[in-house]
Structures are given as structure tokens and as C-alpha cells.
Amino acid sequence: MAIKKVAIAGATGNLGPRVLTTLLDAGFEVTALSRSSPHQIDARAKVQVVDYASRDSLVAALSGQDAVVSTLNAWAVPRDIHLLLVDAAHAAGVKRFLPSEYGSDTSHPLVAKLPVFGDKIAVVDRLKEIAAKDSAFTWTSVVNGPFFDWGLQNGLLVSLKGSSSQIFNGGDVRFSTTTVAGIARAVAGVLQHPDETKNRYVYVAEAEVTQHELLRWSGRANQIKEEHISLEELEQGAYAGVNATPPDLRAFAVGLIRRAIFDSAMIENLVKQNV
């Protein structure tokens, strides 16, 4: 199987632009799917305006493409849109589909129990179902842990900007993490090695770190007060957010994502795979 033409869904988000540029640099012919003509996108890419709610629109846009890389926001974009994109890719004759995973290992049974990952799991289940019936259609799920650079900038992993930082599960849980650029290179690598990566999870990591290491390396460990939060408190806070009036869906999602990041039982597979 050779992959040359690649369509990206979500080319203007946090990850999409870097994936698009990396694929172009690697020699792929890239088409960026967009609801409207984006103002800022690599001029080397073709832009295809689509209606993500229309199967016909998606099939027409994906016809002739070898692969689809979805970097659509897994939480902001409804599950039905993700599933429709999968079905349209299959109908269009696409050979490889990369769903919008790029995070925790959703194949891990404990991670799979967290409802925040339900949409991602549903998409992979659909991919597996289609691939089992049609050997010409394949998929790859990239598991890379949290975005390292983004996670530091936005305080997901540790807060380095203020006078205090939340420390989860003791602060010494070692977790795998990857930069946005590293994830983009992994996507390119998957498409450059289609036979080796078909119908499986691919695990990548650029570093394995702890919260305490990040604080120490920042040079501000003595200036930042640690606010310790247990896994139970983390999960309780997440559900309190979703049950609030009005519901705080961001608190719900971030809480459970952190639960997956900092629970050593949930990241065991990822750490071992990255050895």
C-alpha cells in the first residue's frame, strides 16, 4: 500500500496546522477540509470546503484520497460528525483513516471506563467494524500521551506561571508525553509505513516525566506552592462540574483527562509500549 494523497479534517485547530505542514514537508499531497475558506493555511495545500454534516459533500471531497487524518476536536465536534467522516471515507475508497485520538490510550480498559473518552472509542469501534468487513480499508490510532508544549502553556500538566500548582496523585507519577511537532512527525511516519501500522494503535513518546521533575526543571520549584489533589478528589471534581448548574463541561473533561494522565494504573500500557 502506498499513500500519497492525504486529506486533513481539522487543519486549523491546535494540532492540525503542524500536521499539515509536516505532511507537506514529507512530500505528501495534502488537502485541507474546511467549513469555509481559511485565511491562514500553508499555501502548498489544497483547500476543499465541505459540509461536515453532509455525507455526499464529504464523499465528493474525499474521492481520490489515499488517507484521511482527522484532527477535529474530539470533544467540541459531535460524535455523529466523526462517525460520518469515517463512513464517508470508506465510501470514497480511502485506504487509511487516522481518527482524532492523539492522547491517552483508549484501548486500556481503565481509560475506556472514563466517559470523556466515549466518543473516541466509538469512532475506533466503527473503524474496526468496517476494516473487518473490507480489507482495503485500514486505520491507525496514534497514542502519544498529553501534548507536552501545549500542556505546559495551558497548565494541564503543571502550572509554572503563578504562585501555586495543583499536584496530582503525589506528583511522582511518570507519564509519557509528546510535543505537537512530535505528534505531527508520528502521523507522517504512520503514513510512510502503512503496512507496519495498519489496523493497530501506534504508541509514541518524546519524554517520560513527573510533575515534580517539571517543577524542578523550571527553576521555580521553591517559589510554587503545591496543592495536592488525590485521584478521588480529581474525579469528584470532574463530576461536580458536569452536575453543576449550568454544567461545567470543561471542568468535567479536564478532570477526567488528568485522571487518565496521572493514574499510574491507566498509563502502564503506554509507558511499557514506549520503552
Buried (B, 14 or more C-beta within 10 A) or exposed (E): EEBEBBBBBBBBBBBBBBBBBBBBEBEBBBBBBBEEEBEEBBEEBEBBEBEBEEBEBBBBBBEEBBBBBBBBBBBEBEBEBBBBBBBBBBBBBBBBBBBBBBBBBBBBEBBBEBBBBEBBBBBBEBBEEBBEEEEEBBBBBBBBBBBBBBBBEEBBBBBBEEEEBBBBBBBEBEBBBBBBBBBBBBBBBBBBBBEEBBBEBBBBBBBBBBBBBBBEEBEBBEEBEBEEBEBEBBBEBBBEBBEEEEEBBEBBBBBBBBBBBBBBEBBEBBBEBBE
